[in-house]
Amino acid sequence: MNRKDVLDLDDFTPDEISLVLETADAMKEVLSRPIRKVPPLRGKTVVILFYEASTRTRVSFELAAKNLSADVVNISASTSSVTKGESLVDTIRTLQALGADIMVIRHSQSGAPYLVAQHLAGSVINAGDGWHAHPTQALLDMYTVREKLGSISGLKVTIVGDILHSRVARSNIWGFTKMGARVTLCGPPTLLPVMGRNGGSGEIPEVDVEYDIRKALADADVVMGLRIQKERQEGGLLPSLREYVQLFQLTADRIALAKPGALVMHPGPMNEGIEIAPDVAYCTQSVIEEQVANGVAVRMALLYLLAGHRGGRV
Amino acid sequence: MGKQILTEVDVRRALVRVAHEIIERNHGVQDVVLVGLRTRGVPLARRLAHLLADLETTTVPLGELDITLYRDDLDVHSLQPVVRLTDIPVSLTGKKVILVDDVLYTGRSVRAALDALMDFGRPQSIQLAVLIDRGHRELPIRPDFVGKNVPTSRDEDVRVHLTEIDGCDEVVITKPDEEV
Protein backbone atom coordinates (compact mmCIF):
# COMPACT_ATOMS: atom_id res chain seq x y z
CA MET A 1 0.00 0.00 0.00
CA ASN A 2 1.68 3.13 -1.19
CA ARG A 3 0.63 5.66 1.39
CA LYS A 4 2.14 7.18 4.49
CA ASP A 5 -1.06 7.66 6.47
CA VAL A 6 -4.60 6.38 6.90
CA LEU A 7 -6.68 9.45 7.69
CA ASP A 8 -10.00 8.75 5.96
CA LEU A 9 -11.37 6.47 3.28
CA ASP A 10 -12.17 9.28 0.87
CA ASP A 11 -8.78 8.92 -0.83
CA PHE A 12 -8.70 5.11 -0.88
CA THR A 13 -9.16 3.28 -4.17
CA PRO A 14 -11.36 0.17 -4.21
CA ASP A 15 -8.18 -1.85 -4.85
CA GLU A 16 -6.56 -0.45 -1.72
CA ILE A 17 -9.64 -1.31 0.32
CA SER A 18 -9.60 -4.84 -1.13
CA LEU A 19 -5.92 -5.17 -0.25
CA VAL A 20 -6.62 -4.22 3.37
CA LEU A 21 -9.51 -6.69 3.60
CA GLU A 22 -7.51 -9.54 2.06
CA THR A 23 -4.57 -8.86 4.34
CA ALA A 24 -7.01 -8.86 7.26
CA ASP A 25 -8.00 -12.43 6.25
CA ALA A 26 -4.42 -13.53 6.80
CA MET A 27 -4.26 -11.63 10.09
CA LYS A 28 -7.46 -13.27 11.27
CA GLU A 29 -5.81 -16.64 10.68
CA VAL A 30 -2.86 -15.51 12.80
CA LEU A 31 -5.33 -14.71 15.60
CA SER A 32 -6.60 -18.29 15.46
CA ARG A 33 -3.17 -19.80 16.12
CA PRO A 34 -1.97 -21.08 19.49
CA ILE A 35 0.62 -18.28 19.44
CA ARG A 36 -1.09 -15.18 18.10
CA LYS A 37 2.08 -13.32 17.27
CA VAL A 38 4.09 -12.66 14.11
CA PRO A 39 7.28 -10.62 13.74
CA PRO A 40 6.91 -8.01 10.96
CA LEU A 41 6.85 -4.96 13.24
CA ARG A 42 9.59 -6.14 15.56
CA GLY A 43 11.63 -3.18 16.73
CA LYS A 44 9.01 -0.66 15.62
CA THR A 45 7.35 1.66 18.11
CA VAL A 46 3.63 2.31 17.80
CA VAL A 47 2.34 5.19 19.89
CA ILE A 48 -1.38 5.32 20.59
CA LEU A 49 -2.50 8.79 21.61
CA PHE A 50 -6.15 9.25 22.49
CA TYR A 51 -7.64 12.62 23.39
CA GLU A 52 -11.07 11.03 23.82
CA ALA A 53 -12.28 8.10 25.87
CA SER A 54 -12.42 4.68 24.24
CA THR A 55 -12.41 1.02 25.15
CA ARG A 56 -12.69 -0.91 21.94
CA THR A 57 -10.59 1.12 19.58
CA ARG A 58 -7.75 1.74 22.01
CA VAL A 59 -7.41 -1.84 23.17
CA SER A 60 -7.94 -3.11 19.64
CA PHE A 61 -5.04 -1.04 18.31
CA GLU A 62 -2.80 -1.99 21.20
CA LEU A 63 -3.44 -5.69 20.68
CA ALA A 64 -3.03 -5.35 16.93
CA ALA A 65 0.38 -3.70 17.30
CA LYS A 66 1.52 -6.19 19.94
CA ASN A 67 0.43 -9.14 17.82
CA LEU A 68 2.80 -7.84 15.15
CA SER A 69 5.62 -7.73 17.74
CA ALA A 70 5.74 -3.94 17.89
CA ASP A 71 6.54 -2.00 21.04
CA VAL A 72 3.43 -0.14 22.09
CA VAL A 73 3.00 3.01 24.10
CA ASN A 74 -0.62 3.84 25.00
CA ILE A 75 -1.21 7.42 26.08
CA SER A 76 -4.40 9.10 27.09
CA ALA A 77 -4.26 12.86 26.92
CA SER A 78 -5.98 13.29 30.27
CA THR A 79 -2.94 11.85 32.06
CA SER A 80 -0.27 13.46 29.89
CA SER A 81 1.29 16.90 29.70
CA VAL A 82 -1.64 17.96 27.59
CA THR A 83 -3.23 18.79 30.91
CA LYS A 84 -0.38 21.27 31.46
CA GLY A 85 -1.30 22.94 28.20
CA GLU A 86 1.15 21.23 25.82
CA SER A 87 0.00 21.69 22.25
CA LEU A 88 -0.79 18.86 19.85
CA VAL A 89 2.16 19.68 17.62
CA ASP A 90 4.58 19.80 20.55
CA THR A 91 3.23 16.51 21.81
CA ILE A 92 3.79 14.94 18.40
CA ARG A 93 7.30 16.34 18.12
CA THR A 94 8.14 14.97 21.55
CA LEU A 95 6.82 11.53 20.70
CA GLN A 96 8.70 11.53 17.43
CA ALA A 97 11.90 12.39 19.25
CA LEU A 98 11.18 9.47 21.56
CA GLY A 99 11.09 7.17 18.56
CA ALA A 100 7.48 6.81 17.44
CA ASP A 101 7.37 5.08 14.06
CA ILE A 102 3.59 4.87 13.73
CA MET A 103 1.07 7.00 15.59
CA VAL A 104 -2.55 6.14 16.17
CA ILE A 105 -4.49 9.21 17.16
CA ARG A 106 -8.04 9.96 18.27
CA HIS A 107 -8.97 13.60 18.75
CA SER A 108 -12.16 15.55 19.31
CA GLN A 109 -11.26 18.14 16.65
CA SER A 110 -11.98 17.17 13.07
CA GLY A 111 -8.78 17.43 11.07
CA ALA A 112 -6.36 17.01 13.97
CA PRO A 113 -4.84 13.81 12.53
CA TYR A 114 -4.08 15.67 9.29
CA LEU A 115 -2.04 18.19 11.26
CA VAL A 116 -0.25 15.34 13.01
CA ALA A 117 0.51 13.70 9.67
CA GLN A 118 2.16 16.88 8.45
CA HIS A 119 4.46 17.02 11.44
CA LEU A 120 5.29 13.34 11.82
CA ALA A 121 7.78 11.64 9.53
CA GLY A 122 6.26 8.30 10.42
CA SER A 123 2.79 7.00 9.62
CA VAL A 124 -0.41 8.29 11.19
CA ILE A 125 -3.62 6.32 11.58
CA ASN A 126 -6.78 8.27 12.39
CA ALA A 127 -8.67 6.49 15.16
CA GLY A 128 -11.48 9.03 15.02
CA ASP A 129 -11.46 12.80 14.65
CA GLY A 130 -14.43 14.86 15.77
CA TRP A 131 -17.45 14.24 13.56
CA HIS A 132 -15.26 13.73 10.52
CA ALA A 133 -13.81 10.25 10.01
CA HIS A 134 -13.17 6.86 11.60
CA PRO A 135 -11.60 4.91 8.74
CA THR A 136 -10.59 1.82 10.69
CA GLN A 137 -14.15 1.36 11.95
CA ALA A 138 -15.47 1.49 8.40
CA LEU A 139 -12.85 -1.00 7.26
CA LEU A 140 -13.75 -3.46 9.97
CA ASP A 141 -17.44 -2.96 9.20
CA MET A 142 -16.78 -3.74 5.55
CA TYR A 143 -14.65 -6.71 6.53
CA THR A 144 -17.48 -8.09 8.66
CA VAL A 145 -20.02 -7.65 5.87
CA ARG A 146 -17.70 -9.26 3.34
CA GLU A 147 -17.03 -12.17 5.66
CA LYS A 148 -20.72 -12.79 6.33
CA LEU A 149 -22.31 -11.96 3.01
CA GLY A 150 -19.47 -12.76 0.59
CA SER A 151 -19.15 -9.43 -1.17
CA ILE A 152 -20.08 -5.79 -0.70
CA SER A 153 -21.04 -4.80 -4.23
CA GLY A 154 -24.78 -4.40 -4.82
CA LEU A 155 -25.79 -4.55 -1.16
CA LYS A 156 -28.27 -2.18 0.50
CA VAL A 157 -26.66 -0.79 3.64
CA THR A 158 -28.94 1.23 5.93
CA ILE A 159 -27.45 3.39 8.65
CA VAL A 160 -29.87 4.56 11.33
CA GLY A 161 -29.29 7.20 13.97
CA ASP A 162 -27.46 10.43 14.59
CA ILE A 163 -25.74 10.65 11.22
CA LEU A 164 -24.92 14.32 11.61
CA HIS A 165 -22.48 13.79 14.48
CA SER A 166 -21.17 10.42 13.32
CA ARG A 167 -17.66 9.93 11.99
CA VAL A 168 -18.48 6.22 11.74
CA ALA A 169 -21.33 6.99 9.34
CA ARG A 170 -19.19 9.27 7.19
CA SER A 171 -16.35 6.81 6.77
CA ASN A 172 -18.80 3.98 6.13
CA ILE A 173 -20.49 6.03 3.43
CA TRP A 174 -17.17 6.49 1.65
CA GLY A 175 -16.11 2.89 2.08
CA PHE A 176 -19.32 1.08 1.20
CA THR A 177 -20.07 3.25 -1.85
CA LYS A 178 -16.55 2.82 -3.17
CA MET A 179 -17.01 -0.94 -2.97
CA GLY A 180 -20.27 -0.79 -4.90
CA ALA A 181 -22.93 -0.87 -2.18
CA ARG A 182 -25.88 1.50 -1.92
CA VAL A 183 -26.12 3.39 1.38
CA THR A 184 -29.41 4.58 2.87
CA LEU A 185 -29.36 7.05 5.75
CA CYS A 186 -32.25 7.16 8.19
CA GLY A 187 -32.89 9.33 11.20
CA PRO A 188 -34.58 12.49 12.43
CA PRO A 189 -34.16 15.35 9.95
CA THR A 190 -32.38 17.34 12.65
CA LEU A 191 -29.70 14.67 12.82
CA LEU A 192 -29.10 14.25 9.10
CA PRO A 193 -26.51 16.47 7.42
CA VAL A 194 -27.75 18.81 4.71
CA MET A 195 -25.64 17.13 2.02
CA GLY A 196 -27.31 13.84 2.74
CA ARG A 197 -30.75 15.31 2.28
CA ASN A 198 -29.86 16.74 -1.08
CA GLY A 199 -28.31 13.58 -2.37
CA GLY A 200 -24.85 13.17 -3.81
CA SER A 201 -23.18 15.87 -5.81
CA GLY A 202 -19.82 15.89 -7.49
CA GLU A 203 -17.29 13.96 -5.49
CA ILE A 204 -19.47 13.24 -2.51
CA PRO A 205 -20.88 9.73 -2.71
CA GLU A 206 -24.52 9.40 -3.58
CA VAL A 207 -26.69 8.15 -0.75
CA ASP A 208 -30.41 7.64 -0.25
CA VAL A 209 -32.15 9.47 2.57
CA GLU A 210 -35.26 8.04 4.16
CA TYR A 211 -37.02 9.42 7.22
CA ASP A 212 -39.43 6.47 7.48
CA ILE A 213 -37.65 3.66 9.29
CA ARG A 214 -39.82 1.00 7.67
CA LYS A 215 -38.93 2.13 4.15
CA ALA A 216 -35.28 2.57 5.09
CA LEU A 217 -35.03 -0.99 6.37
CA ALA A 218 -37.06 -2.62 3.59
CA ASP A 219 -34.91 -5.26 1.86
CA ALA A 220 -31.75 -4.00 3.51
CA ASP A 221 -28.80 -6.40 3.57
CA VAL A 222 -27.09 -4.58 6.40
CA VAL A 223 -28.68 -2.54 9.20
CA MET A 224 -26.24 -0.40 11.15
CA GLY A 225 -27.34 1.39 14.31
CA LEU A 226 -25.52 4.42 15.69
CA ARG A 227 -25.41 5.56 19.28
CA ILE A 228 -27.79 8.33 20.29
CA GLN A 229 -26.24 10.60 22.85
CA LYS A 230 -28.48 11.92 25.58
CA GLU A 231 -26.93 15.37 25.06
CA ARG A 232 -28.69 15.68 21.71
CA GLN A 233 -31.98 15.93 23.56
CA GLU A 234 -30.59 18.66 25.78
CA GLY A 235 -29.32 20.53 22.75
CA GLY A 236 -32.81 20.71 21.28
CA LEU A 237 -32.10 18.38 18.37
CA LEU A 238 -34.51 15.74 19.65
CA PRO A 239 -37.85 16.49 21.29
CA SER A 240 -37.32 13.50 23.55
CA LEU A 241 -35.48 10.21 23.56
CA ARG A 242 -38.88 8.52 23.81
CA GLU A 243 -39.86 9.96 20.45
CA TYR A 244 -36.62 8.75 18.91
CA VAL A 245 -37.27 5.28 20.32
CA GLN A 246 -40.79 5.23 18.94
CA LEU A 247 -39.78 6.35 15.48
CA PHE A 248 -36.30 4.93 14.96
CA GLN A 249 -35.37 2.24 17.45
CA LEU A 250 -34.17 -0.96 15.85
CA THR A 251 -36.76 -3.44 17.06
CA ALA A 252 -37.33 -7.04 16.07
CA ASP A 253 -40.37 -6.31 13.91
CA ARG A 254 -38.55 -3.49 12.12
CA ILE A 255 -35.49 -5.68 11.50
CA ALA A 256 -37.87 -8.27 10.05
CA LEU A 257 -38.52 -5.86 7.17
CA ALA A 258 -34.94 -6.26 6.03
CA LYS A 259 -33.82 -9.20 3.93
CA PRO A 260 -33.78 -12.56 5.72
CA GLY A 261 -30.34 -13.01 7.20
CA ALA A 262 -29.59 -9.28 7.09
CA LEU A 263 -26.79 -8.26 9.38
CA VAL A 264 -27.40 -6.09 12.44
CA MET A 265 -24.36 -3.97 13.22
CA HIS A 266 -23.33 -1.27 15.70
CA PRO A 267 -19.93 0.30 16.28
CA GLY A 268 -20.43 0.32 20.05
CA PRO A 269 -20.85 1.24 22.77
CA MET A 270 -24.59 0.65 22.57
CA ASN A 271 -27.37 2.40 24.44
CA GLU A 272 -29.59 -0.64 24.67
CA GLY A 273 -33.19 0.44 24.82
CA ILE A 274 -32.55 3.63 22.90
CA GLU A 275 -31.22 3.19 19.39
CA ILE A 276 -31.42 -0.59 19.58
CA ALA A 277 -33.67 -2.99 21.46
CA PRO A 278 -31.76 -5.43 23.67
CA ASP A 279 -33.24 -8.49 21.99
CA VAL A 280 -32.07 -7.18 18.61
CA ALA A 281 -28.59 -6.37 19.94
CA TYR A 282 -28.12 -10.01 20.86
CA CYS A 283 -30.20 -11.72 18.19
CA THR A 284 -28.79 -14.31 15.80
CA GLN A 285 -28.44 -11.73 13.04
CA SER A 286 -26.33 -9.46 15.20
CA VAL A 287 -22.63 -9.41 14.33
CA ILE A 288 -21.77 -6.70 16.85
CA GLU A 289 -19.32 -8.82 18.82
CA GLU A 290 -17.71 -10.07 15.63
CA GLN A 291 -17.16 -6.49 14.54
CA VAL A 292 -15.04 -6.02 17.63
CA ALA A 293 -13.01 -9.19 17.01
CA ASN A 294 -12.53 -8.31 13.36
CA GLY A 295 -11.27 -4.90 14.42
CA VAL A 296 -8.02 -6.41 15.67
CA ALA A 297 -7.40 -8.27 12.40
CA VAL A 298 -8.18 -5.19 10.28
CA ARG A 299 -5.93 -2.96 12.38
CA MET A 300 -3.14 -5.54 12.17
CA ALA A 301 -3.52 -5.45 8.40
CA LEU A 302 -3.26 -1.65 8.33
CA LEU A 303 -0.22 -1.53 10.61
CA TYR A 304 1.52 -4.20 8.55
CA LEU A 305 0.76 -2.48 5.25
CA LEU A 306 1.84 0.94 6.52
CA ALA A 307 5.06 -0.36 8.02
CA GLY A 308 6.11 -1.60 4.61
CA HIS A 309 5.68 1.83 3.06
CA ARG A 310 8.65 3.62 1.61
CA GLY A 311 11.32 1.44 3.09
CA GLY A 312 9.62 1.35 6.43
CA ARG A 313 12.68 -0.27 7.95
CA VAL A 314 10.73 -3.15 9.48
CA MET B 1 12.73 -18.55 -23.48
CA GLY B 2 15.25 -20.05 -21.09
CA LYS B 3 16.54 -23.58 -21.03
CA GLN B 4 14.34 -26.41 -19.85
CA ILE B 5 16.29 -28.53 -17.39
CA LEU B 6 13.46 -30.75 -16.18
CA THR B 7 10.60 -32.01 -18.32
CA GLU B 8 7.19 -33.09 -17.10
CA VAL B 9 8.36 -36.68 -16.89
CA ASP B 10 11.51 -35.66 -14.99
CA VAL B 11 9.41 -33.78 -12.44
CA ARG B 12 7.15 -36.78 -11.89
CA ARG B 13 10.05 -39.21 -11.51
CA ALA B 14 11.81 -36.88 -9.06
CA LEU B 15 8.69 -36.62 -6.89
CA VAL B 16 8.19 -40.39 -6.90
CA ARG B 17 11.78 -40.87 -5.79
CA VAL B 18 11.44 -38.23 -3.07
CA ALA B 19 8.28 -39.91 -1.82
CA HIS B 20 10.13 -43.23 -1.55
CA GLU B 21 13.02 -41.52 0.25
CA ILE B 22 10.64 -39.92 2.74
CA ILE B 23 9.14 -43.29 3.57
CA GLU B 24 12.55 -44.92 3.83
CA ARG B 25 14.11 -42.20 5.98
CA ASN B 26 11.14 -42.05 8.36
CA HIS B 27 10.46 -45.79 8.44
CA GLY B 28 6.92 -45.23 7.18
CA VAL B 29 4.74 -42.14 7.46
CA GLN B 30 3.61 -42.34 11.07
CA ASP B 31 3.43 -38.83 12.58
CA VAL B 32 4.54 -37.28 9.28
CA VAL B 33 2.92 -33.95 8.33
CA LEU B 34 3.63 -32.30 4.99
CA VAL B 35 3.74 -28.50 4.96
CA GLY B 36 4.00 -26.75 1.61
CA LEU B 37 5.55 -23.28 1.40
CA ARG B 38 3.42 -20.86 -0.59
CA THR B 39 3.17 -20.67 -3.41
CA ARG B 40 4.52 -23.58 -5.42
CA GLY B 41 5.50 -25.66 -2.41
CA VAL B 42 1.78 -26.21 -1.83
CA PRO B 43 0.91 -28.19 -4.99
CA LEU B 44 4.20 -30.09 -4.65
CA ALA B 45 3.29 -31.05 -1.08
CA ARG B 46 -0.16 -32.11 -2.26
CA ARG B 47 1.33 -34.36 -4.92
CA LEU B 48 3.72 -35.89 -2.39
CA ALA B 49 0.78 -36.50 -0.05
CA HIS B 50 -1.02 -38.42 -2.80
CA LEU B 51 2.10 -40.45 -3.60
CA LEU B 52 2.63 -41.27 0.08
CA ALA B 53 -1.02 -42.25 0.44
CA ASP B 54 -0.73 -44.60 -2.57
CA LEU B 55 2.48 -46.19 -1.32
CA GLU B 56 1.60 -46.51 2.36
CA THR B 57 -2.23 -46.57 2.21
CA THR B 58 -2.28 -43.88 4.90
CA THR B 59 -3.48 -40.31 4.69
CA VAL B 60 -0.73 -37.87 5.52
CA PRO B 61 -1.95 -34.49 6.90
CA LEU B 62 -1.20 -31.56 4.63
CA GLY B 63 -0.65 -27.93 5.60
CA GLU B 64 -0.05 -24.69 3.72
CA LEU B 65 2.34 -22.07 5.06
CA ASP B 66 2.69 -18.45 3.98
CA ILE B 67 5.96 -16.99 5.24
CA THR B 68 5.44 -13.36 4.18
CA LEU B 69 5.09 -12.15 7.77
CA TYR B 70 8.38 -13.82 8.75
CA ARG B 71 10.57 -12.60 5.93
CA ASP B 72 13.78 -10.73 6.73
CA ASP B 73 13.56 -8.52 3.65
CA LEU B 74 10.22 -6.75 4.03
CA ASP B 75 11.86 -3.32 3.86
CA VAL B 76 13.82 -4.12 0.71
CA HIS B 77 10.86 -4.70 -1.56
CA SER B 78 9.32 -1.64 -3.14
CA LEU B 79 6.19 -3.64 -3.82
CA GLN B 80 4.98 -5.23 -0.64
CA PRO B 81 4.33 -8.95 -0.99
CA VAL B 82 0.68 -9.80 -0.36
CA VAL B 83 0.10 -11.93 2.71
CA ARG B 84 -1.82 -15.10 1.87
CA LEU B 85 -3.49 -17.59 4.15
CA THR B 86 -1.72 -20.16 6.25
CA ASP B 87 -3.64 -23.34 7.03
CA ILE B 88 -2.09 -25.89 9.37
CA PRO B 89 -4.95 -28.27 10.15
CA VAL B 90 -3.26 -30.32 12.89
CA SER B 91 -1.12 -29.57 15.92
CA LEU B 92 2.53 -29.96 15.02
CA THR B 93 3.67 -30.98 18.48
CA GLY B 94 5.42 -34.34 18.34
CA LYS B 95 5.09 -34.56 14.59
CA LYS B 96 7.72 -35.10 11.91
CA VAL B 97 7.14 -32.04 9.74
CA ILE B 98 8.34 -32.17 6.17
CA LEU B 99 8.63 -28.70 4.67
CA VAL B 100 8.15 -28.71 0.92
CA ASP B 101 9.35 -25.97 -1.42
CA ASP B 102 10.07 -25.74 -5.11
CA VAL B 103 13.54 -24.13 -5.14
CA LEU B 104 16.14 -23.94 -2.36
CA TYR B 105 18.50 -21.01 -2.90
CA THR B 106 19.78 -18.74 -0.11
CA GLY B 107 17.88 -20.61 2.57
CA ARG B 108 16.15 -17.48 3.91
CA SER B 109 12.67 -18.70 3.02
CA VAL B 110 13.32 -21.90 4.95
CA ARG B 111 14.62 -19.91 7.92
CA ALA B 112 11.37 -17.89 7.87
CA ALA B 113 9.37 -21.13 7.61
CA LEU B 114 11.16 -22.60 10.64
CA ASP B 115 10.29 -19.51 12.71
CA ALA B 116 6.68 -19.77 11.63
CA LEU B 117 6.42 -23.49 12.36
CA MET B 118 7.78 -23.07 15.87
CA ASP B 119 4.74 -20.95 16.67
CA PHE B 120 2.45 -23.88 15.83
CA GLY B 121 3.81 -26.29 18.40
CA ARG B 122 6.95 -28.28 19.10
CA PRO B 123 7.60 -30.70 16.23
CA GLN B 124 9.58 -33.85 16.86
CA SER B 125 11.65 -32.94 13.82
CA ILE B 126 11.55 -30.76 10.72
CA GLN B 127 12.85 -32.10 7.42
CA LEU B 128 13.16 -30.24 4.14
CA ALA B 129 12.13 -31.53 0.72
CA VAL B 130 12.81 -29.41 -2.36
CA LEU B 131 12.38 -30.04 -6.04
CA ILE B 132 15.48 -28.04 -6.99
CA ASP B 133 18.59 -27.12 -4.99
CA ARG B 134 20.39 -24.36 -6.87
CA GLY B 135 23.15 -23.71 -4.35
CA HIS B 136 24.37 -20.32 -3.00
CA ARG B 137 23.26 -20.83 0.56
CA GLU B 138 23.56 -17.75 2.81
CA LEU B 139 22.45 -19.53 5.98
CA PRO B 140 23.38 -22.92 7.45
CA ILE B 141 20.34 -24.69 5.96
CA ARG B 142 20.47 -28.03 4.12
CA PRO B 143 17.79 -30.12 2.41
CA ASP B 144 16.93 -33.70 3.39
CA PHE B 145 15.31 -34.62 0.08
CA VAL B 146 16.24 -33.11 -3.29
CA GLY B 147 14.61 -33.65 -6.66
CA LYS B 148 17.57 -32.37 -8.61
CA ASN B 149 20.75 -30.44 -7.83
CA VAL B 150 21.24 -27.63 -10.34
CA PRO B 151 24.43 -25.58 -10.14
CA THR B 152 23.61 -22.00 -11.13
CA SER B 153 25.25 -18.62 -11.17
CA ARG B 154 23.72 -15.82 -9.10
CA ASP B 155 22.43 -13.87 -12.06
CA GLU B 156 20.47 -16.83 -13.38
CA ASP B 157 16.86 -17.48 -12.46
CA VAL B 158 15.37 -20.91 -11.81
CA ARG B 159 11.63 -21.16 -12.41
CA VAL B 160 9.50 -24.14 -11.52
CA HIS B 161 6.26 -24.40 -13.47
CA LEU B 162 3.49 -26.58 -12.13
CA THR B 163 0.28 -27.52 -13.86
CA GLU B 164 -1.85 -26.41 -10.92
CA ILE B 165 -0.52 -22.84 -11.21
CA ASP B 166 1.29 -22.42 -14.53
CA GLY B 167 -0.49 -24.94 -16.76
CA CYS B 168 2.47 -27.25 -17.32
CA ASP B 169 5.15 -29.14 -15.42
CA GLU B 170 8.74 -28.19 -16.08
CA VAL B 171 11.79 -26.45 -14.62
CA VAL B 172 13.41 -23.67 -16.61
CA ILE B 173 16.65 -21.75 -16.15
CA THR B 174 16.83 -18.24 -17.55
CA LYS B 175 19.53 -15.63 -17.79
CA PRO B 176 18.60 -12.05 -16.78
CA ASP B 177 18.21 -10.71 -20.31
CA GLU B 178 16.02 -13.59 -21.43
CA GLU B 179 12.28 -13.75 -20.98
CA VAL B 180 10.45 -16.77 -19.59
Interface residues (C-beta under 8 A of the other chain):
Chain A: M1 L19 E22 T23 D25 A26 M27 E29 V30 R33 P34 I35 K37 V38 P39 P40 Y304 L305 A307 G308 G311 G312 R313 V314
Chain B: D66 T68 L69 Y70 L74 D75 H77 Q80 V82 V83 R84 L85 T86 D87 S91 D115 A116 D119 F120 G121
